[in-house]
Structure formats: structure tokens, C-alpha cells
Amino acid sequence: MAPLLEIDHRANGGIDVSLMWDRAADTLYVQVIDWGTDEDYTFAVDRDHALDAFRHPFAYADRLSRHEPAPLRRSLARGAQTGSR
């Protein structure tokens, strides 16, 4: 069984946002992919702020990092954007 579970996903205006749970580490992540700039950011978030971070990820911009591993493969998110998921 894969350790990552996508809890929620949304796409709007060329930006995908995913809320994921790493089962092994028991850690929540928010991933933001901006297909217009071809950039993606992932940050860990505590349980108390997970839904807010998912809904408003740019309010958590100080946590955005390209150095943390992106737990969701971009190809899966790209499929969701094009409707082929």
C-alpha cells in the first residue's frame, strides 16, 4: 500500500492544489502546481491548519519550498488538470 493518500484536490485557473497525508510519517502536505509558470511547491502543515492551508495555500507562502520532496507525482496532477485522471 502506498504511504501517500490524496485527501482532496482542486484545480482552478491553471493551478492545482492537493492535500495529502503521508501515512508512514503521519504528516500532512499541501502541494501547489502552477502550470502557467511550471513551478510546484510543497509544504508540511499541522492538522489544525490543514484545511485552511488547502483552501488558501498562498497565505502560507512563507512555508512554500521547492526543497521539500513533492509527495504527489506531477503527472497525476497533470492528468487531473486535463480531465484524463
Helices and strands as residue ranges (DSSP letters): E 4-12, E 15-22, E 27-34, E 39-45, G 47-49, H 50-55, G 57-63, H 74-82
